[in-house]
Amino acid sequence: MTGSNLTRHSIGARLEKLIETSFNPQQAKTESWFSRLLRTESIGAWVRFILAILGLALAFAAAIFSTASREAGNIPATVILASLALLLATAVGLGTVPYLARRVEAKRVRDALDFEVTRTGALYAVAVLVIGIAALNTGNNLLYVIVATMLASPCRALLRPFVSAV
């Protein structure tokens, strides 16, 4: 391990120790879940998240400017900006996703998402599929709204263990 890694780890350990010692259970009842999340999670994950948001914003801006330069007829600028947008988005994906995936405990995720498909659930999925096909065939907006609502209901049930207000 290099000296910079040791310094980074010792600073991170000191920050985590400071966070653990400053946590007051009485204060947790009055705080929002977001402020508790900010205090209990590691700083490195939040830094990566903010850098990912900035990188994706830059990629989006490059994509918008590539479209503008294409409409202006500047082909070299279009190619450069479009390539830059793709490279930025790829760098964010390769730099953030593996880091965050390593932080997730697989057992905790499996336990939280433990469910079985019942006969009623399979019938529900078939109904969503049939109404979705009907929406595509007819172009009826009401059918699209019904399908969206039917698809959102199981998602709400899956999120219930994670968010108490759902």
N, C-alpha and C positions, 0 to 999 in steps of 0.2 A: 504494500500500500504506500502511496506517495504521501508526502507531507501535507499536500493540499486536501487530499481525501480525509486524512486524520483530523485536520482542522475543521473540515466541513462536518464530519461525523460528531466531533466533540461539541461544536456549536449547536448542531441539531439536537444532541442529547441534552445540552444545557437548556435549550428552549423547551423541549418536551418536559424536562424536570420542573422548569418554572411554571409551565402550564398545569402540570399535575398538582403542584403545591398550591397554586393560586385558585384552584377550583373549590368553590364553597357550595355544599349541597343545598343549603337554605336559599342561596341566590339562584340555583337552578330552577326552582319552582316559579320564580318571577321572570326569568329570561325566556326569550323566544327560542324555538328549536334551532333557528338559523345561527344565533349568536353562540349557542352551545356547540354547534357543529364547527363553527370557525375556531373555537377555542380548543376543541378536543382533537381535531384532525391535525396532521403534520403540516408544517409550513411548506415543505417541498411540493406536496400535491397541489396546494393552492397556487404556488408560483408557476408550476407547470400548466395549470388550468388557465391562469391569466395570460401566460405566454402563448398558449394555444389559441385563445380568443383573439389576441392581437395578430397572430400569424394568419388566422383565418380571415380576419378583417382586411389585412393587407392583400391576401389572395383574392378576396372579393373585389377590392378596389382595382387590382390589376385586371381582373376579368371584365369589369365595367369599362375600364379605359381601353382594353383591347377591342371591345365592341364599338366604342366611340371611334377608335382609330380605323377600324374596318370600314365604318360608315363614311369616314373622311377619305378613304382610299389609300391610306398609308399601310401597305401590306407588311413591310418589315417590322414596323412598330406593333402591328397586330400579332405577328408570330412571336415576337419577343415577349410581349405582355401576356399573351395566352400561355406561353411556356412557363413564364414566371409564376403565374397563378397556379398552374398545375404542380410545379415544383414546390411552391410554398405549402399547398394543401397536402402534398405527399410528405413533406418534411414534418409538418404538424402531426399527421397521422402516425408516422413512424416514430416520432419522438415522444408522443403523449400516450397513445393507446397501449403499447407494451408496458410502460411504466405503471399506468393505472391498473392494468390487468394483473400485474404481479402483486399489487397491493390487496387485491380481493381474496378473501379466504373462500375457497371453493366449497368447503363444507357448510359454511354459513349461508351461502347463496343457495345451495341445494336444499338445505333445511327450510329456508324461507319460501322457496318455490316448489314445495312438495305438494303435488296434486295428482288426482287421477281423473281420467276422462270417463264420464258415465254415459249411459245410453241417452239421457236427456241432453247432455252436453254435445254428443255427436249429432243428435237431431237438430240442436240449435245451430251447429256449424253448417249442416246441410241447408237449413233455412236461410242462413246468411248468404251462402253460396248461391242459392236459387234466386233470392231477391237481388243479389249483386249482379247476376247475369241478366235478370229482367231490367235492372237499371241501365246496364250497358246497352241492351237491345233497344229500349224505348227512349232513353235519354231523359227520362222523367226525373226532375230534381228532387221531388219528394222521396222517391225510392233511394236516391243517393243519401239523403238525410237519414232515412230509416236504417240503411246499411251502416252508416257511420255510427249511429247510436248503438246498433247491435254489436259492432266491433269494439266500441268504447266500454261497454259494460264488463266484459271479462278483464279488460285492462285495469279497470277500477278495482275489481276484486283482487287482482294480483298485487296492486299497489297498497292495499289496505294494511298489510303488516309493517310497511315502511313509513307511512304517513298516517298519523292518528286522525287528521281532519278529513280524510277521504271517506 
